[in-house]
Amino acid sequence: MIIKIVAAFLVFMIVMGAIQKWLNPGHKTPLDRLRGAKLPRPRKCSECGRFLLGGDSCRCKDR
Ligand SMILES: [Zn+2]
């Protein structure tokens, strides 16, 4: 029963976000902000081009 309520709430949020985006495309919805917070822009090593995971320095510089 509670799962149904949560699912309905999620659908409602998604629909609201879609409507807001449709009304003013430049506006950022809370869903967009959440997405932006969860996925920071991945950084790449300037030396080897690998993605830097969990640190600023790359392993290629240690060797
Ligand atoms: Zn590197």
PDB file of the backbone (N, CA, C, O) and the ligand in Angstrom, with CONECT records:
HET     ZN  A 101       1
ATOM      1  N   MET A   1       0.839  -1.211   0.000  1.00  0.00           N
ATOM      2  CA  MET A   1       0.000   0.000   0.000  1.00  0.00           C
ATOM      3  C   MET A   1       0.863   1.245   0.000  1.00  0.00           C
ATOM      4  O   MET A   1       0.628   2.165  -0.784  1.00  0.00           O
ATOM      5  N   ILE A   2       1.868   1.283   0.881  1.00  0.00           N
ATOM      6  CA  ILE A   2       2.741   2.457   0.942  1.00  0.00           C
ATOM      7  C   ILE A   2       3.558   2.578  -0.334  1.00  0.00           C
ATOM      8  O   ILE A   2       3.837   3.683  -0.801  1.00  0.00           O
ATOM      9  N   ILE A   3       3.939   1.435  -0.894  1.00  0.00           N
ATOM     10  CA  ILE A   3       4.712   1.453  -2.145  1.00  0.00           C
ATOM     11  C   ILE A   3       3.906   2.124  -3.247  1.00  0.00           C
ATOM     12  O   ILE A   3       4.449   2.876  -4.056  1.00  0.00           O
ATOM     13  N   LYS A   4       2.622   1.849  -3.272  1.00  0.00           N
ATOM     14  CA  LYS A   4       1.755   2.466  -4.284  1.00  0.00           C
ATOM     15  C   LYS A   4       1.741   3.981  -4.117  1.00  0.00           C
ATOM     16  O   LYS A   4       1.783   4.724  -5.098  1.00  0.00           O
ATOM     17  N   ILE A   5       1.681   4.430  -2.869  1.00  0.00           N
ATOM     18  CA  ILE A   5       1.646   5.873  -2.594  1.00  0.00           C
ATOM     19  C   ILE A   5       2.958   6.513  -3.032  1.00  0.00           C
ATOM     20  O   ILE A   5       2.963   7.572  -3.659  1.00  0.00           O
ATOM     21  N   VAL A   6       4.071   5.862  -2.695  1.00  0.00           N
ATOM     22  CA  VAL A   6       5.395   6.391  -3.075  1.00  0.00           C
ATOM     23  C   VAL A   6       5.522   6.437  -4.587  1.00  0.00           C
ATOM     24  O   VAL A   6       6.018   7.418  -5.141  1.00  0.00           O
ATOM     25  N   ALA A   7       5.072   5.372  -5.263  1.00  0.00           N
ATOM     26  CA  ALA A   7       5.150   5.329  -6.723  1.00  0.00           C
ATOM     27  C   ALA A   7       4.306   6.442  -7.336  1.00  0.00           C
ATOM     28  O   ALA A   7       4.729   7.105  -8.283  1.00  0.00           O
ATOM     29  N   ALA A   8       3.114   6.637  -6.789  1.00  0.00           N
ATOM     30  CA  ALA A   8       2.240   7.693  -7.291  1.00  0.00           C
ATOM     31  C   ALA A   8       2.888   9.062  -7.080  1.00  0.00           C
ATOM     32  O   ALA A   8       2.792   9.937  -7.940  1.00  0.00           O
ATOM     33  N   PHE A   9       3.544   9.243  -5.940  1.00  0.00           N
ATOM     34  CA  PHE A   9       4.209  10.509  -5.638  1.00  0.00           C
ATOM     35  C   PHE A   9       5.358  10.740  -6.612  1.00  0.00           C
ATOM     36  O   PHE A   9       5.549  11.856  -7.095  1.00  0.00           O
ATOM     37  N   LEU A  10       6.113   9.702  -6.898  1.00  0.00           N
ATOM     38  CA  LEU A  10       7.237   9.821  -7.835  1.00  0.00           C
ATOM     39  C   LEU A  10       6.742  10.199  -9.227  1.00  0.00           C
ATOM     40  O   LEU A  10       7.315  11.064  -9.888  1.00  0.00           O
ATOM     41  N   VAL A  11       5.678   9.543  -9.658  1.00  0.00           N
ATOM     42  CA  VAL A  11       5.099   9.840 -10.977  1.00  0.00           C
ATOM     43  C   VAL A  11       4.621  11.287 -10.997  1.00  0.00           C
ATOM     44  O   VAL A  11       4.812  12.007 -11.977  1.00  0.00           O
ATOM     45  N   PHE A  12       3.997  11.700  -9.895  1.00  0.00           N
ATOM     46  CA  PHE A  12       3.513  13.079  -9.789  1.00  0.00           C
ATOM     47  C   PHE A  12       4.673  14.060  -9.906  1.00  0.00           C
ATOM     48  O   PHE A  12       4.568  15.067 -10.607  1.00  0.00           O
ATOM     49  N   MET A  13       5.775  13.771  -9.226  1.00  0.00           N
ATOM     50  CA  MET A  13       6.952  14.647  -9.276  1.00  0.00           C
ATOM     51  C   MET A  13       7.519  14.735 -10.685  1.00  0.00           C
ATOM     52  O   MET A  13       7.880  15.816 -11.152  1.00  0.00           O
ATOM     53  N   ILE A  14       7.596  13.589 -11.359  1.00  0.00           N
ATOM     54  CA  ILE A  14       8.153  13.559 -12.718  1.00  0.00           C
ATOM     55  C   ILE A  14       7.255  14.354 -13.663  1.00  0.00           C
ATOM     56  O   ILE A  14       7.737  15.116 -14.501  1.00  0.00           O
ATOM     57  N   VAL A  15       5.938  14.166 -13.516  1.00  0.00           N
ATOM     58  CA  VAL A  15       4.991  14.876 -14.374  1.00  0.00           C
ATOM     59  C   VAL A  15       5.080  16.375 -14.119  1.00  0.00           C
ATOM     60  O   VAL A  15       5.058  17.172 -15.057  1.00  0.00           O
ATOM     61  N   MET A  16       5.181  16.759 -12.839  1.00  0.00           N
ATOM     62  CA  MET A  16       5.302  18.177 -12.503  1.00  0.00           C
ATOM     63  C   MET A  16       6.571  18.778 -13.100  1.00  0.00           C
ATOM     64  O   MET A  16       6.562  19.895 -13.619  1.00  0.00           O
ATOM     65  N   GLY A  17       7.664  18.017 -13.016  1.00  0.00           N
ATOM     66  CA  GLY A  17       8.921  18.480 -13.589  1.00  0.00           C
ATOM     67  C   GLY A  17       8.816  18.648 -15.093  1.00  0.00           C
ATOM     68  O   GLY A  17       9.326  19.617 -15.655  1.00  0.00           O
ATOM     69  N   ALA A  18       8.151  17.699 -15.743  1.00  0.00           N
ATOM     70  CA  ALA A  18       7.983  17.761 -17.196  1.00  0.00           C
ATOM     71  C   ALA A  18       7.152  18.977 -17.574  1.00  0.00           C
ATOM     72  O   ALA A  18       7.460  19.669 -18.545  1.00  0.00           O
ATOM     73  N   ILE A  19       6.087  19.240 -16.799  1.00  0.00           N
ATOM     74  CA  ILE A  19       5.220  20.385 -17.078  1.00  0.00           C
ATOM     75  C   ILE A  19       5.998  21.689 -16.887  1.00  0.00           C
ATOM     76  O   ILE A  19       5.895  22.610 -17.698  1.00  0.00           O
ATOM     77  N   GLN A  20       6.778  21.751 -15.805  1.00  0.00           N
ATOM     78  CA  GLN A  20       7.572  22.958 -15.546  1.00  0.00           C
ATOM     79  C   GLN A  20       8.582  23.185 -16.662  1.00  0.00           C
ATOM     80  O   GLN A  20       8.778  24.313 -17.116  1.00  0.00           O
ATOM     81  N   LYS A  21       9.217  22.112 -17.098  1.00  0.00           N
ATOM     82  CA  LYS A  21      10.206  22.220 -18.167  1.00  0.00           C
ATOM     83  C   LYS A  21       9.533  22.657 -19.457  1.00  0.00           C
ATOM     84  O   LYS A  21      10.099  23.406 -20.252  1.00  0.00           O
ATOM     85  N   TRP A  22       8.311  22.171 -19.647  1.00  0.00           N
ATOM     86  CA  TRP A  22       7.578  22.497 -20.865  1.00  0.00           C
ATOM     87  C   TRP A  22       7.141  23.960 -20.846  1.00  0.00           C
ATOM     88  O   TRP A  22       7.140  24.629 -21.880  1.00  0.00           O
ATOM     89  N   LEU A  23       6.766  24.456 -19.649  1.00  0.00           N
ATOM     90  CA  LEU A  23       6.298  25.838 -19.536  1.00  0.00           C
ATOM     91  C   LEU A  23       7.452  26.824 -19.685  1.00  0.00           C
ATOM     92  O   LEU A  23       7.340  27.798 -20.428  1.00  0.00           O
ATOM     93  N   ASN A  24       8.560  26.582 -18.985  1.00  0.00           N
ATOM     94  CA  ASN A  24       9.744  27.436 -19.134  1.00  0.00           C
ATOM     95  C   ASN A  24      10.996  26.582 -19.199  1.00  0.00           C
ATOM     96  O   ASN A  24      11.503  26.123 -18.176  1.00  0.00           O
ATOM     97  N   PRO A  25      11.487  26.374 -20.403  1.00  0.00           N
ATOM     98  CA  PRO A  25      12.597  25.430 -20.616  1.00  0.00           C
ATOM     99  C   PRO A  25      13.877  25.805 -19.870  1.00  0.00           C
ATOM    100  O   PRO A  25      14.679  24.924 -19.561  1.00  0.00           O
ATOM    101  N   GLY A  26      14.086  27.076 -19.577  1.00  0.00           N
ATOM    102  CA  GLY A  26      15.310  27.482 -18.901  1.00  0.00           C
ATOM    103  C   GLY A  26      15.291  27.194 -17.415  1.00  0.00           C
ATOM    104  O   GLY A  26      16.333  27.187 -16.760  1.00  0.00           O
ATOM    105  N   HIS A  27      14.097  26.956 -16.884  1.00  0.00           N
ATOM    106  CA  HIS A  27      13.962  26.773 -15.438  1.00  0.00           C
ATOM    107  C   HIS A  27      14.503  25.415 -15.016  1.00  0.00           C
ATOM    108  O   HIS A  27      14.272  24.402 -15.676  1.00  0.00           O
ATOM    109  N   LYS A  28      15.230  25.418 -13.898  1.00  0.00           N
ATOM    110  CA  LYS A  28      15.752  24.150 -13.380  1.00  0.00           C
ATOM    111  C   LYS A  28      14.788  23.570 -12.361  1.00  0.00           C
ATOM    112  O   LYS A  28      14.418  24.231 -11.391  1.00  0.00           O
ATOM    113  N   THR A  29      14.392  22.347 -12.589  1.00  0.00           N
ATOM    114  CA  THR A  29      13.486  21.667 -11.668  1.00  0.00           C
ATOM    115  C   THR A  29      14.298  21.064 -10.520  1.00  0.00           C
ATOM    116  O   THR A  29      15.503  20.856 -10.661  1.00  0.00           O
ATOM    117  N   PRO A  30      13.662  20.788  -9.405  1.00  0.00           N
ATOM    118  CA  PRO A  30      14.369  20.116  -8.298  1.00  0.00           C
ATOM    119  C   PRO A  30      15.001  18.805  -8.738  1.00  0.00           C
ATOM    120  O   PRO A  30      16.054  18.415  -8.233  1.00  0.00           O
ATOM    121  N   LEU A  31      14.359  18.131  -9.675  1.00  0.00           N
ATOM    122  CA  LEU A  31      14.895  16.869 -10.179  1.00  0.00           C
ATOM    123  C   LEU A  31      16.217  17.103 -10.895  1.00  0.00           C
ATOM    124  O   LEU A  31      17.145  16.305 -10.764  1.00  0.00           O
ATOM    125  N   ASP A  32      16.307  18.199 -11.656  1.00  0.00           N
ATOM    126  CA  ASP A  32      17.553  18.518 -12.345  1.00  0.00           C
ATOM    127  C   ASP A  32      18.657  18.817 -11.352  1.00  0.00           C
ATOM    128  O   ASP A  32      19.801  18.396 -11.526  1.00  0.00           O
ATOM    129  N   ARG A  33      18.296  19.556 -10.298  1.00  0.00           N
ATOM    130  CA  ARG A  33      19.300  19.900  -9.293  1.00  0.00           C
ATOM    131  C   ARG A  33      19.823  18.639  -8.609  1.00  0.00           C
ATOM    132  O   ARG A  33      21.014  18.513  -8.322  1.00  0.00           O
ATOM    133  N   LEU A  34      18.894  17.704  -8.353  1.00  0.00           N
ATOM    134  CA  LEU A  34      19.276  16.443  -7.715  1.00  0.00           C
ATOM    135  C   LEU A  34      20.229  15.674  -8.626  1.00  0.00           C
ATOM    136  O   LEU A  34      21.223  15.106  -8.175  1.00  0.00           O
ATOM    137  N   ARG A  35      19.904  15.671  -9.904  1.00  0.00           N
ATOM    138  CA  ARG A  35      20.737  14.972 -10.871  1.00  0.00           C
ATOM    139  C   ARG A  35      22.126  15.607 -10.925  1.00  0.00           C
ATOM    140  O   ARG A  35      23.139  14.912 -10.993  1.00  0.00           O
ATOM    141  N   GLY A  36      22.152  16.948 -10.894  1.00  0.00           N
ATOM    142  CA  GLY A  36      23.422  17.651 -10.954  1.00  0.00           C
ATOM    143  C   GLY A  36      24.274  17.386  -9.732  1.00  0.00           C
ATOM    144  O   GLY A  36      25.498  17.304  -9.829  1.00  0.00           O
ATOM    145  N   ALA A  37      23.623  17.248  -8.562  1.00  0.00           N
ATOM    146  CA  ALA A  37      24.370  17.019  -7.328  1.00  0.00           C
ATOM    147  C   ALA A  37      24.915  15.597  -7.296  1.00  0.00           C
ATOM    148  O   ALA A  37      26.006  15.341  -6.786  1.00  0.00           O
ATOM    149  N   LYS A  38      24.135  14.686  -7.848  1.00  0.00           N
ATOM    150  CA  LYS A  38      24.558  13.290  -7.800  1.00  0.00           C
ATOM    151  C   LYS A  38      25.673  13.003  -8.787  1.00  0.00           C
ATOM    152  O   LYS A  38      26.547  12.178  -8.523  1.00  0.00           O
ATOM    153  N   LEU A  39      25.643  13.680  -9.918  1.00  0.00           N
ATOM    154  CA  LEU A  39      26.627  13.395 -10.943  1.00  0.00           C
ATOM    155  C   LEU A  39      27.480  14.627 -11.213  1.00  0.00           C
ATOM    156  O   LEU A  39      27.161  15.416 -12.102  1.00  0.00           O
ATOM    157  N   PRO A  40      28.554  14.799 -10.463  1.00  0.00           N
ATOM    158  CA  PRO A  40      29.457  15.892 -10.763  1.00  0.00           C
ATOM    159  C   PRO A  40      30.179  15.622 -12.070  1.00  0.00           C
ATOM    160  O   PRO A  40      30.321  14.475 -12.493  1.00  0.00           O
ATOM    161  N   ARG A  41      30.622  16.669 -12.689  1.00  0.00           N
ATOM    162  CA  ARG A  41      31.287  16.511 -13.977  1.00  0.00           C
ATOM    163  C   ARG A  41      32.566  15.683 -13.797  1.00  0.00           C
ATOM    164  O   ARG A  41      33.419  16.030 -12.980  1.00  0.00           O
ATOM    165  N   PRO A  42      32.697  14.614 -14.544  1.00  0.00           N
ATOM    166  CA  PRO A  42      33.894  13.773 -14.395  1.00  0.00           C
ATOM    167  C   PRO A  42      35.125  14.501 -14.911  1.00  0.00           C
ATOM    168  O   PRO A  42      35.109  15.148 -15.958  1.00  0.00           O
ATOM    169  N   ARG A  43      36.190  14.369 -14.133  1.00  0.00           N
ATOM    170  CA  ARG A  43      37.446  15.014 -14.533  1.00  0.00           C
ATOM    171  C   ARG A  43      38.376  13.984 -15.146  1.00  0.00           C
ATOM    172  O   ARG A  43      38.362  12.810 -14.779  1.00  0.00           O
ATOM    173  N   LYS A  44      39.158  14.435 -16.059  1.00  0.00           N
ATOM    174  CA  LYS A  44      40.099  13.534 -16.712  1.00  0.00           C
ATOM    175  C   LYS A  44      41.512  13.988 -16.420  1.00  0.00           C
ATOM    176  O   LYS A  44      41.781  15.173 -16.227  1.00  0.00           O
ATOM    177  N   CYS A  45      42.395  13.028 -16.393  1.00  0.00           N
ATOM    178  CA  CYS A  45      43.806  13.338 -16.201  1.00  0.00           C
ATOM    179  C   CYS A  45      44.328  14.033 -17.450  1.00  0.00           C
ATOM    180  O   CYS A  45      44.042  13.620 -18.574  1.00  0.00           O
ATOM    181  N   SER A  46      45.099  15.096 -17.235  1.00  0.00           N
ATOM    182  CA  SER A  46      45.625  15.828 -18.379  1.00  0.00           C
ATOM    183  C   SER A  46      46.768  15.082 -19.046  1.00  0.00           C
ATOM    184  O   SER A  46      47.120  15.359 -20.192  1.00  0.00           O
ATOM    185  N   GLU A  47      47.346  14.129 -18.317  1.00  0.00           N
ATOM    186  CA  GLU A  47      48.495  13.399 -18.854  1.00  0.00           C
ATOM    187  C   GLU A  47      48.066  12.221 -19.721  1.00  0.00           C
ATOM    188  O   GLU A  47      48.494  12.078 -20.867  1.00  0.00           O
ATOM    189  N   CYS A  48      47.202  11.376 -19.136  1.00  0.00           N
ATOM    190  CA  CYS A  48      46.868  10.137 -19.835  1.00  0.00           C
ATOM    191  C   CYS A  48      45.414  10.096 -20.304  1.00  0.00           C
ATOM    192  O   CYS A  48      45.047   9.235 -21.103  1.00  0.00           O
ATOM    193  N   GLY A  49      44.584  11.018 -19.814  1.00  0.00           N
ATOM    194  CA  GLY A  49      43.214  11.072 -20.285  1.00  0.00           C
ATOM    195  C   GLY A  49      42.262  10.142 -19.562  1.00  0.00           C
ATOM    196  O   GLY A  49      41.100  10.021 -19.951  1.00  0.00           O
ATOM    197  N   ARG A  50      42.733   9.485 -18.519  1.00  0.00           N
ATOM    198  CA  ARG A  50      41.845   8.609 -17.745  1.00  0.00           C
ATOM    199  C   ARG A  50      40.971   9.442 -16.824  1.00  0.00           C
ATOM    200  O   ARG A  50      41.314  10.572 -16.475  1.00  0.00           O
ATOM    201  N   PHE A  51      39.837   8.871 -16.435  1.00  0.00           N
ATOM    202  CA  PHE A  51      38.958   9.543 -15.482  1.00  0.00           C
ATOM    203  C   PHE A  51      39.569   9.457 -14.089  1.00  0.00           C
ATOM    204  O   PHE A  51      40.089   8.417 -13.686  1.00  0.00           O
ATOM    205  N   LEU A  52      39.496  10.569 -13.362  1.00  0.00           N
ATOM    206  CA  LEU A  52      40.031  10.600 -12.008  1.00  0.00           C
ATOM    207  C   LEU A  52      38.928  10.201 -11.044  1.00  0.00           C
ATOM    208  O   LEU A  52      37.927  10.904 -10.904  1.00  0.00           O
ATOM    209  N   LEU A  53      39.117   9.071 -10.383  1.00  0.00           N
ATOM    210  CA  LEU A  53      38.109   8.557  -9.466  1.00  0.00           C
ATOM    211  C   LEU A  53      38.605   8.677  -8.037  1.00  0.00           C
ATOM    212  O   LEU A  53      39.603   8.063  -7.658  1.00  0.00           O
ATOM    213  N   GLY A  54      37.893   9.478  -7.243  1.00  0.00           N
ATOM    214  CA  GLY A  54      38.181   9.567  -5.813  1.00  0.00           C
ATOM    215  C   GLY A  54      39.496  10.232  -5.482  1.00  0.00           C
ATOM    216  O   GLY A  54      40.095   9.924  -4.452  1.00  0.00           O
ATOM    217  N   GLY A  55      39.959  11.130  -6.320  1.00  0.00           N
ATOM    218  CA  GLY A  55      41.194  11.815  -6.002  1.00  0.00           C
ATOM    219  C   GLY A  55      41.577  12.813  -7.064  1.00  0.00           C
ATOM    220  O   GLY A  55      41.055  12.772  -8.178  1.00  0.00           O
ATOM    221  N   ASP A  56      42.474  13.699  -6.732  1.00  0.00           N
ATOM    222  CA  ASP A  56      42.895  14.728  -7.673  1.00  0.00           C
ATOM    223  C   ASP A  56      44.057  14.250  -8.534  1.00  0.00           C
ATOM    224  O   ASP A  56      44.211  14.655  -9.686  1.00  0.00           O
ATOM    225  N   SER A  57      44.880  13.368  -7.939  1.00  0.00           N
ATOM    226  CA  SER A  57      46.073  12.952  -8.654  1.00  0.00           C
ATOM    227  C   SER A  57      45.831  11.636  -9.380  1.00  0.00           C
ATOM    228  O   SER A  57      45.044  10.801  -8.935  1.00  0.00           O
ATOM    229  N   CYS A  58      46.495  11.472 -10.464  1.00  0.00           N
ATOM    230  CA  CYS A  58      46.376  10.248 -11.240  1.00  0.00           C
ATOM    231  C   CYS A  58      47.545   9.335 -10.927  1.00  0.00           C
ATOM    232  O   CYS A  58      48.609   9.775 -10.492  1.00  0.00           O
ATOM    233  N   ARG A  59      47.321   8.068 -11.157  1.00  0.00           N
ATOM    234  CA  ARG A  59      48.362   7.089 -10.836  1.00  0.00           C
ATOM    235  C   ARG A  59      49.557   7.199 -11.800  1.00  0.00           C
ATOM    236  O   ARG A  59      50.677   6.810 -11.468  1.00  0.00           O
ATOM    237  N   CYS A  60      49.292   7.729 -12.980  1.00  0.00           N
ATOM    238  CA  CYS A  60      50.367   7.757 -13.976  1.00  0.00           C
ATOM    239  C   CYS A  60      51.468   8.726 -13.543  1.00  0.00           C
ATOM    240  O   CYS A  60      52.594   8.628 -14.030  1.00  0.00           O
ATOM    241  N   LYS A  61      51.165   9.653 -12.645  1.00  0.00           N
ATOM    242  CA  LYS A  61      52.173  10.615 -12.226  1.00  0.00           C
ATOM    243  C   LYS A  61      53.082  10.049 -11.139  1.00  0.00           C
ATOM    244  O   LYS A  61      54.195  10.537 -10.942  1.00  0.00           O
ATOM    245  N   ASP A  62      52.608   9.015 -10.430  1.00  0.00           N
ATOM    246  CA  ASP A  62      53.409   8.437  -9.356  1.00  0.00           C
ATOM    247  C   ASP A  62      54.555   7.607  -9.912  1.00  0.00           C
ATOM    248  O   ASP A  62      55.642   7.540  -9.338  1.00  0.00           O
ATOM    249  N   ARG A  63      54.278   6.980 -11.044  1.00  0.00           N
ATOM    250  CA  ARG A  63      55.293   6.096 -11.575  1.00  0.00           C
ATOM    251  C   ARG A  63      56.346   6.841 -12.383  1.00  0.00           C
ATOM    252  O   ARG A  63      57.278   6.225 -12.901  1.00  0.00           O
TER     253      ARG A  63
HETATM  254 ZN    ZN A 101      47.059  10.118 -15.705  1.00  0.00          ZN2+
END
